[in-house]
């Protein structure tokens, strides 16, 4: 009896292994690549005439599995957010493929954006399609399903990351007090896709990703203005500004917080404002994305803005705590577009010094742009971080989708590199009844901007509205 059970167990195991091995052979592999470079392109949607949606993963791969279409010439609409195929005679952009089990098909798309899509940084299933086909099996996801609005700071030789509201698998309401991780300061193994960025998350005693800004009071805690500043003893201190939120999106308290290296979490330093009848609006404080700047007299400042600077203070831990040292700045309200169209009003973004251009650069989301109200991303330059900022060049567009809070990553590449990276939050929020993109929605997507691209030349022209 025991021998028979053992034999049966072995047969079941072999059947399971054979089934697993046969799994990929029942699928059709579709590779989406950029015309010319051959680079894989993530976030390309192929949609059938009966509305099945297939979306390429970080390797630009789709595991096609519709049994009713195997062996059948099939039309796919191609939806690419800045990548496209030519129109046919009826004005439709798509391709006709004949999927077959075990077959590999290729779709070439032409990039119309100036920025190149590298891939998704956060969320689940970054290589899910590839893994269904038996590839990228060494990649392990973090367990996070969605991450909103990144903050970054180099501190203690590491690049610190933090995100706002974070979605977990077990329930739509996940972490609301800033999930966080660290990486090397130059974390990319390659400057070309596919994108594989391993984030070292802060976790609890059970190994689950946890929040790092559990401030007292109800509602989410959002922390911004991450920056590492030296104190009077020369010790670097990681600091930020926090806001407490009540539903739906009502701020009721704000203040300053500092990172505790022992508890690996943020703690309140000062409460700056509490909402009341006499103080209904938040007082000025460091917010957005910081940038360090040394003026003509050699004094170092930290500038805070989203995207353009709205406040500055001397770049020390003590000055950051002392509101009497803060100087409120008035940012440029609009920029001239390179095509001579309407003035471009920035909504959110960041600035950084760029050694290749030898100027200050910014990447920002346009306020009420077209075709997407909050999905149009622009690039501009200036000789000084406070402006004036020159002509703005659109580098990224979306088809009825939002891409907000773009964040530059000047630390990703060596000094003088012509490559600049930025990321932003890709979400259906604030779009016109958009259907959420599976796996990608409410997550961070990384783009690459080649600063030697001739299309960026107009940004070198100083012109104010």
C-alpha positions as CSV (number, residue, x, y, z in Angstrom):
1,X,0.0,0.0,0.0
2,X,2.8,2.4,1.0
3,X,4.6,1.6,-2.3
4,X,1.5,2.3,-4.3
5,X,0.9,5.6,-2.6
6,X,4.5,6.6,-3.1
7,X,4.2,5.7,-6.8
8,X,1.0,7.6,-7.1
9,X,2.6,10.6,-5.4
10,X,5.5,10.5,-7.9
11,X,3.1,10.3,-10.8
12,X,1.1,13.3,-9.6
13,X,4.4,15.2,-9.1
14,X,5.6,14.3,-12.6
15,X,2.2,15.3,-14.0
16,X,2.3,18.6,-12.2
17,X,5.8,19.3,-13.4
18,X,4.8,18.4,-17.0
19,X,1.8,20.6,-16.7
20,X,3.9,23.5,-15.5
21,X,6.4,22.9,-18.3
22,X,3.6,22.7,-20.9
23,X,2.0,25.9,-19.6
24,X,4.1,28.4,-21.6
25,X,3.8,26.3,-24.7
26,X,0.1,26.9,-24.7
27,X,0.6,30.6,-24.9
28,X,1.6,32.9,-27.7
29,X,4.5,35.3,-26.9
30,X,4.0,38.8,-28.2
31,X,7.0,41.2,-27.9
32,X,6.5,44.9,-28.2
33,X,9.6,46.8,-29.2
34,X,10.5,50.4,-30.2
35,X,11.1,50.8,-33.9
36,X,14.7,51.6,-34.6
37,X,16.3,50.8,-31.2
38,X,14.6,47.5,-30.7
39,X,14.1,48.4,-27.0
40,X,11.3,46.6,-25.2
41,X,8.3,48.9,-24.5
42,X,6.2,48.4,-21.4
43,X,2.6,49.7,-21.0
44,X,1.5,49.0,-24.6
45,X,-2.0,47.8,-24.7
46,X,-3.3,45.5,-27.4
47,X,-7.1,45.4,-27.5
48,X,-9.2,42.9,-29.5
49,X,-12.4,43.6,-31.4
50,X,-14.3,42.0,-28.5
51,X,-12.5,44.2,-26.0
52,X,-9.9,41.8,-24.4
53,X,-7.0,43.8,-23.2
54,X,-3.4,42.7,-23.2
55,X,-0.7,44.9,-21.7
56,X,3.1,44.5,-22.1
57,X,5.1,44.1,-18.9
58,X,8.5,45.6,-18.0
59,X,10.1,43.4,-20.6
60,X,7.7,44.5,-23.3
61,X,6.1,41.1,-23.3
62,X,2.5,39.9,-23.5
63,X,1.5,36.3,-22.8
64,X,-1.5,35.9,-25.1
65,X,-3.9,33.2,-24.0
66,X,-7.3,33.7,-25.6
67,X,-8.3,30.3,-26.9
68,X,-11.0,31.6,-29.2
69,X,-8.4,33.6,-31.2
70,X,-5.6,31.0,-31.5
71,X,-4.9,30.4,-35.2
72,X,-7.2,33.2,-36.2
73,X,-6.1,36.4,-37.9
74,X,-6.8,39.0,-35.2
75,X,-7.0,42.7,-35.2
76,X,-5.5,44.5,-32.2
77,X,-5.9,48.2,-31.4
78,X,-2.6,49.6,-30.2
79,X,-2.8,52.1,-27.4
80,X,0.6,53.4,-26.3
81,X,0.6,56.8,-24.5
82,X,3.2,58.3,-26.8
83,X,4.0,55.1,-28.8
84,X,2.0,54.2,-31.9
85,X,1.6,52.3,-35.2
86,X,0.6,53.8,-38.5
87,X,-3.1,54.4,-39.2
88,X,-4.9,52.1,-41.7
89,X,-7.3,53.3,-44.4
90,X,-10.1,53.8,-41.9
91,X,-7.9,55.9,-39.5
92,X,-7.5,53.1,-37.0
93,X,-4.1,52.4,-35.4
94,X,-3.5,48.7,-34.9
95,X,-2.0,45.5,-36.1
96,X,-3.3,42.2,-37.4
97,X,-1.6,39.1,-36.0
98,X,-2.3,35.4,-36.0
99,X,-1.6,34.1,-32.5
100,X,-0.6,30.4,-32.2
101,X,0.5,28.4,-29.1
102,X,4.2,28.4,-28.7
103,X,4.7,31.1,-31.3
104,X,6.6,34.4,-30.9
105,X,5.2,37.5,-32.6
106,X,6.7,41.0,-32.7
107,X,5.0,44.4,-32.7
108,X,7.1,47.5,-33.6
109,X,5.8,50.8,-32.3
110,X,7.1,54.2,-33.1
111,X,7.9,56.6,-30.2
112,X,6.3,60.0,-30.6
113,X,7.2,61.1,-27.1
114,X,10.7,62.7,-26.6
115,X,11.0,60.8,-23.3
116,X,11.5,57.0,-23.4
117,X,9.5,54.8,-21.2
118,X,11.7,52.5,-19.1
119,X,9.1,50.7,-17.1
120,X,7.2,50.4,-13.8
121,X,9.1,50.9,-10.5
122,X,6.4,49.8,-8.1
123,X,3.4,47.5,-7.9
124,X,2.8,43.8,-8.5
125,X,3.5,41.7,-11.5
126,X,6.3,43.8,-13.0
127,X,7.3,40.8,-15.1
128,X,4.1,38.8,-14.8
129,X,3.6,38.3,-18.6
130,X,7.2,37.1,-19.0
131,X,6.9,34.8,-16.0
132,X,3.8,33.1,-17.4
133,X,6.0,32.3,-20.4
134,X,8.8,30.8,-18.2
135,X,11.1,33.9,-18.2
136,X,12.2,36.3,-15.5
137,X,11.5,33.7,-12.8
138,X,14.3,35.0,-10.6
139,X,12.4,38.3,-10.2
140,X,10.4,38.6,-6.9
141,X,7.8,41.3,-6.4
142,X,7.6,43.4,-3.2
143,X,4.0,42.6,-2.3
144,X,3.0,46.2,-3.0
145,X,0.1,46.7,-5.5
146,X,0.1,50.5,-5.7
147,X,2.4,53.4,-4.7
148,X,1.5,57.1,-4.9
149,X,3.8,60.2,-5.3
150,X,7.5,59.5,-4.6
151,X,9.9,61.4,-2.4
152,X,13.7,60.9,-2.5
153,X,16.8,62.0,-0.6
154,X,20.4,60.8,-0.5
155,X,21.2,60.1,3.1
156,X,23.9,58.1,4.8
157,X,25.3,56.9,1.5
158,X,21.9,55.5,0.4
159,X,19.0,56.7,-1.7
160,X,15.9,56.9,0.5
161,X,12.5,56.5,-1.2
162,X,9.1,57.1,0.3
163,X,5.6,57.0,-1.1
164,X,2.2,58.3,-0.1
165,X,-0.9,56.1,0.0
166,X,0.1,52.5,-0.7
167,X,-2.1,49.7,-1.9
168,X,-1.8,46.1,-0.5
169,X,-3.3,42.9,-1.9
170,X,-5.6,42.1,1.0
171,X,-7.7,45.3,0.9
172,X,-8.0,48.5,-1.1
173,X,-7.0,50.5,2.0
174,X,-3.4,49.7,2.6
175,X,-0.5,51.8,4.1
176,X,-1.4,55.5,4.7
177,X,1.6,56.7,6.7
178,X,4.4,56.5,4.0
179,X,5.9,53.2,2.9
180,X,9.6,53.6,2.4
181,X,12.7,51.8,1.0
182,X,16.4,52.4,0.2
183,X,18.6,51.6,-2.7
184,X,22.1,52.5,-3.9
185,X,22.4,56.1,-5.0
186,X,22.8,54.9,-8.6
187,X,20.5,51.9,-8.5
188,X,20.1,51.0,-12.1
189,X,22.2,48.2,-13.4
190,X,21.5,49.4,-17.0
191,X,20.4,52.7,-18.5
192,X,18.3,50.7,-21.0
193,X,15.2,48.6,-20.5
194,X,14.0,46.2,-19.2
195,X,13.9,48.0,-15.9
196,X,14.8,46.0,-12.8
197,X,15.1,48.1,-9.7
198,X,15.1,46.2,-6.5
199,X,13.8,48.3,-3.6
200,X,14.9,47.4,0.0
201,X,11.6,48.2,1.9
202,X,11.3,48.9,5.6
203,X,9.3,46.1,7.1
204,X,7.7,45.0,10.4
205,X,8.6,42.1,12.6
206,X,6.6,39.8,10.2
207,X,8.6,41.0,7.2
208,X,5.6,43.0,5.8
209,X,6.1,46.4,4.3
210,X,5.2,49.0,6.9
211,X,4.6,52.8,7.3
212,X,7.4,55.0,8.5
213,X,5.5,58.1,9.5
214,X,2.9,57.1,12.1
215,X,2.1,60.6,13.3
216,X,-0.7,61.0,16.0
217,X,-4.1,61.8,14.8
218,X,-6.7,60.2,12.5
219,X,-6.3,59.9,8.7
220,X,-3.3,59.5,6.4
221,X,0.1,61.2,6.9
222,X,1.8,62.6,3.8
223,X,5.5,63.5,4.1
224,X,7.3,65.6,1.5
225,X,10.4,67.9,1.3
226,X,12.8,65.0,2.0
227,X,16.3,66.3,2.4
228,X,19.4,65.4,4.3
229,X,21.0,68.4,6.1
230,X,24.0,68.7,8.4
231,X,23.5,69.8,12.0
232,X,26.0,71.9,13.9
233,X,28.1,68.9,14.8
234,X,28.3,67.9,11.1
235,X,25.9,64.9,11.5
236,X,23.6,64.4,8.5
237,X,19.9,64.5,9.5
238,X,17.1,63.3,7.2
239,X,14.1,65.6,7.5
240,X,10.7,66.2,6.0
241,X,7.4,68.1,6.3
242,X,4.2,66.2,7.2
243,X,0.6,66.9,6.6
244,X,-2.3,65.1,8.3
245,X,-5.4,64.5,6.1
246,X,-9.1,64.0,6.8
247,X,-11.5,62.6,4.2
248,X,-11.9,63.4,1.4
249,X,-8.6,65.4,1.1
250,X,-8.7,68.0,3.8
251,X,-5.5,68.9,5.6
252,X,-5.9,69.7,9.3
253,X,-2.4,69.7,10.7
254,X,1.1,70.2,9.4
255,X,4.6,70.3,10.7
256,X,8.3,69.2,10.6
257,X,9.6,65.7,11.2
258,X,13.0,64.0,11.4
259,X,14.2,60.5,10.7
260,X,15.2,58.4,13.7
261,X,17.9,56.0,12.7
262,X,17.2,53.7,15.7
263,X,13.5,53.2,15.1
264,X,13.8,53.7,11.3
265,X,10.8,56.0,11.2
266,X,9.9,59.7,11.3
267,X,9.1,61.6,14.5
268,X,7.5,65.0,14.9
269,X,9.9,68.0,15.6
270,X,7.4,70.9,15.4
271,X,3.7,71.2,14.8
272,X,3.5,74.3,12.6
273,X,-0.2,74.6,11.9
274,X,-3.5,73.2,13.2
275,X,-6.7,74.0,11.3
276,X,-9.2,76.2,13.2
277,X,-11.6,79.0,12.6
278,X,-8.9,81.6,13.1
279,X,-6.2,79.7,11.0
280,X,-8.2,77.9,8.2
281,X,-5.2,77.8,5.8
282,X,-1.8,76.1,6.2
283,X,1.0,78.5,6.8
284,X,4.1,78.5,4.6
285,X,6.5,75.6,5.2
286,X,9.1,73.5,3.3
287,X,7.1,71.4,0.8
288,X,7.5,69.5,-2.4
289,X,10.9,68.5,-3.7
290,X,14.1,70.1,-2.4
291,X,17.2,71.1,-4.3
292,X,20.5,72.3,-2.9
293,X,21.9,75.5,-4.3
294,X,25.0,77.6,-3.6
295,X,24.6,81.3,-4.4
296,X,27.2,83.7,-5.8
297,X,28.5,84.5,-2.3
298,X,29.1,80.8,-1.6
299,X,26.2,80.4,0.8
300,X,24.4,77.1,0.5
301,X,20.6,77.0,0.5
302,X,17.9,74.4,0.3
303,X,15.1,75.3,-2.1
304,X,11.6,73.8,-1.7
305,X,9.1,73.7,-4.5
306,X,6.6,71.7,-6.6
307,X,8.0,72.2,-9.2
308,X,9.5,75.7,-9.0
309,X,10.9,77.0,-5.7
310,X,8.4,78.6,-3.3
311,X,10.5,78.7,-0.1
312,X,14.2,78.6,0.8
313,X,16.3,78.4,3.9
314,X,20.1,78.0,4.7
315,X,21.0,74.4,4.2
316,X,21.5,73.4,7.8
317,X,19.4,71.3,10.2
318,X,19.1,74.2,12.6
319,X,18.0,76.7,10.0
320,X,15.4,74.2,8.7
321,X,13.8,74.1,12.1
322,X,13.8,77.9,12.5
323,X,11.0,79.5,10.6
324,X,12.6,83.0,11.0
325,X,15.3,81.8,8.5
326,X,12.7,80.8,5.9
327,X,12.2,83.1,2.8
328,X,9.1,82.7,0.8
329,X,9.7,82.9,-3.0
330,X,7.3,83.8,-5.8
331,X,7.7,81.2,-8.6
332,X,7.2,82.0,-12.3
333,X,3.5,81.3,-13.0
334,X,3.7,80.3,-16.6
335,X,6.2,79.3,-19.3
336,X,6.2,79.9,-23.0
337,X,5.7,76.7,-25.0
338,X,8.3,75.9,-27.7
339,X,5.6,75.6,-30.4
340,X,4.3,79.2,-29.8
341,X,1.0,78.0,-28.3
342,X,-0.7,78.9,-25.1
343,X,1.3,79.6,-22.0
344,X,2.1,76.5,-20.0
345,X,1.1,76.6,-16.3
346,X,3.1,74.2,-14.1
347,X,1.2,72.1,-11.6
348,X,3.7,69.7,-10.0
349,X,7.2,68.5,-10.6
350,X,10.8,69.1,-9.5
351,X,14.0,70.9,-10.4
352,X,17.7,69.9,-10.4
353,X,21.1,71.1,-11.5
354,X,22.3,69.3,-14.6
355,X,26.0,69.0,-15.3
356,X,25.6,68.0,-19.0
357,X,23.4,71.0,-19.9
358,X,25.2,73.2,-17.3
359,X,21.9,74.7,-16.3
360,X,19.0,74.1,-14.0
361,X,16.4,71.8,-15.4
362,X,12.8,71.0,-14.5
363,X,10.2,68.4,-15.5
364,X,6.7,69.3,-14.6
365,X,3.0,68.4,-15.2
366,X,0.9,70.9,-17.0
367,X,-2.1,72.3,-15.2
368,X,-5.1,71.4,-17.5
369,X,-3.1,70.3,-20.5
370,X,-4.3,68.5,-23.7
371,X,-5.2,65.8,-24.5
372,X,-5.0,64.8,-20.9
373,X,-5.9,67.4,-18.3
374,X,-3.2,66.2,-15.9
375,X,-1.1,63.9,-18.1
376,X,1.1,66.3,-20.1
377,X,4.7,66.6,-19.0
378,X,7.1,69.4,-20.0
379,X,10.8,70.1,-19.8
380,X,12.5,73.5,-19.3
381,X,15.8,75.1,-18.4
382,X,17.1,78.1,-16.5
383,X,20.5,79.7,-15.5
384,X,19.3,80.0,-11.9
385,X,16.9,77.8,-9.9
386,X,14.6,80.7,-9.3
387,X,14.4,81.4,-13.1
388,X,13.6,82.9,-15.4
389,X,12.7,79.6,-17.0
390,X,13.0,79.3,-20.8
391,X,10.8,77.8,-23.4
392,X,9.0,74.6,-22.3
393,X,9.2,71.5,-24.5
394,X,6.5,68.8,-24.2
395,X,8.3,65.5,-23.6
396,X,5.5,63.1,-22.6
397,X,1.8,62.8,-23.3
398,X,-1.0,60.5,-22.3
399,X,-4.3,59.4,-23.9
400,X,-6.9,60.4,-21.3
401,X,-4.8,59.4,-18.3
402,X,-3.0,61.2,-15.4
403,X,0.7,61.3,-14.7
404,X,1.3,63.6,-11.8
405,X,4.0,64.6,-9.3
406,X,7.0,63.9,-11.6
407,X,10.3,63.6,-9.8
408,X,13.7,64.0,-11.3
409,X,16.5,61.5,-10.5
410,X,19.7,63.4,-11.0
411,X,21.6,60.9,-8.9
412,X,20.8,57.9,-11.1
413,X,23.6,58.7,-13.6
414,X,27.2,59.9,-13.3
415,X,28.0,63.6,-13.4
416,X,28.0,65.0,-16.9
417,X,25.8,62.2,-18.3
418,X,23.5,63.2,-21.1
419,X,20.8,60.9,-19.7
420,X,18.2,62.2,-17.2
421,X,15.6,60.0,-15.5
422,X,12.3,61.0,-14.0
423,X,9.3,59.2,-12.6
424,X,5.7,60.0,-11.9
425,X,2.4,58.5,-10.7
426,X,0.4,56.9,-13.5
427,X,-3.3,56.9,-12.5
428,X,-6.9,57.0,-13.8
429,X,-7.7,59.7,-11.1
430,X,-8.7,63.0,-12.6
431,X,-9.0,61.6,-16.1
432,X,-12.3,61.6,-18.0
433,X,-13.9,58.2,-17.0
434,X,-10.7,56.3,-17.9
435,X,-10.6,52.6,-17.4
436,X,-7.8,51.7,-15.0
437,X,-4.8,49.9,-16.6
438,X,-4.4,46.6,-14.9
439,X,-1.3,46.4,-12.7
440,X,0.0,49.8,-13.8
441,X,-2.7,52.0,-12.3
442,X,-1.7,54.0,-9.3
443,X,2.0,53.2,-9.6
444,X,5.3,54.8,-10.4
445,X,6.7,54.7,-14.0
446,X,10.2,55.7,-14.9
447,X,11.2,57.6,-18.0
448,X,14.5,58.4,-19.6
449,X,15.3,61.8,-21.3
450,X,18.3,62.0,-23.6
451,X,19.4,65.6,-23.1
452,X,21.4,65.6,-26.4
453,X,18.2,65.1,-28.3
454,X,17.8,67.9,-30.9
455,X,14.1,68.2,-30.0
456,X,15.1,69.7,-26.7
457,X,17.1,72.5,-28.3
458,X,14.3,75.1,-27.8
459,X,14.6,74.7,-24.0
460,X,17.9,76.4,-24.2
461,X,16.2,79.6,-25.4
462,X,15.4,82.0,-22.5
463,X,12.0,83.4,-23.0
464,X,9.4,84.4,-20.4
465,X,5.7,85.1,-21.0
